Amino acid sequence: MFLFLIVTSVSWAQRHPQHHQHLLEVLQYENHQANSYPIYLDVQEGLDEAQPLHFYQYSDTDVPRLSTYYFRKSDSLITKTIHQWARFDDLFKPNKTWSHEEIVSLKNKFSNLQREMSIYYGEDRISYKNPDLSANIENEIVQWKTPLLYNPVLEYREMERENDKLGLITLMYVHQGWEDEFLKQLDFIQYYFFQKIRDKDYDEARYLLNKELRDKVTKDHLEELFNVISHYNLELVDSKEGFSDLEREYYYIYRLTDEDSVTRYNINLAFNNHQDVIFLQYNPIE
C-alpha cells in the first residue's frame, strides 16, 4: 500500500503545479492531517474542472478516509469536495466488508461528524431516511438549513449480507455558484437532447450519450423514442442526485401525457458529472 502511495505521489505532483492559493490551502490542510497521503486516481475531469486531487488517510484506530477535491481550471477555485469513510481495497474502492460488530465504528463516525459539523453549521438541520428494505439497504441523509457558499450534505449507507455488511459515509461540499450554473446547463442539455430527437437529428442526440450507452443505443432506438414523444406532452416530474464511484449523478423523471392529461409513458434520464447521458429508459403506463 505505502509503496503504491509513494509512486503515485510523483505522478500527482507532476500533474498539480502548486502555485494557486486554493490549491495551497488544500495542501496545507491535508499536510496537517495524520497519515494523509496524496494519491493519483484516474478520475476524469468534470465540467470546467481541473484534474482533481485525491488524498487517502489511513488510521489504525479510526475509519479510513478518501477525499477528492475538484477545482475550476482558471483560478483553482474549489467547486466541490467529496469525502468518503469506508474500508477501501487496493484500488481505493469502498467495497471491503465489515462484521456486524465492527460496523458500530462507522455508525459512531457518522454521529461524530454530525456533532462536529453542527458546531460550524448550527443545529438547524434536516435528516431523512430512505431505506430499501427489499435489498437490506439502510440510507440516511443529513442537510443543514442555513444557506452557505459551500452547502454540506452528509450521507450514510449500509447494506447487510448474511455474515457481514458494506458501509459508507459520504460528505460532500458544493460551491453553490458553480452548482447553480451546472444545473442550468443540465436543464439546457435536457431540452437540447429532446429537441434533437424531435428534429430527427439522431447523430447529434447520440453524441450526448456517454460511450457505453452510445454503443447500445442505435438510431432505430431513437426513432422509436421520436414516435413516442411526438404524440404526447413532455413534463418533468422529479429530479434526484446521487453518488457512484466518486462522481455525482443527476437523475430526471419525465412523464408523457395525452390531451386529456392522462400519463401514457414514463421517461427516466440520468447524467454523470461530465454532463453525458448515462441512462435512458421509457416505459408505457399500462
Buried (B, 14 or more C-beta within 10 A) or exposed (E): EEEBBEEBBEEBEEEBEEEBEBBEEBBEEBEEEEEBBBBBBEBEEBBBBBBBBBBBBBEEEBBBBBBBBBBBEEEBBBBBBBBBBBBBEEEBEBEBBBEEEEBEBBBEBBEEBBEEBBEEBEEEBEEEEEEEEEEBBBBBBBBBEEEEEBBBBBBBBBBBEEEBBBBBBBBBBBBEEBBEBBEEBBEEBBEEBBEBBBEEEBEEBBEBBBEEBBEEBEEEBBEEBBEBBEEBEBEEEEBEEEBEEBBBBBBBBBBBBEEEEEBBBBBEBBBBBEBBBBBBEBEEEE
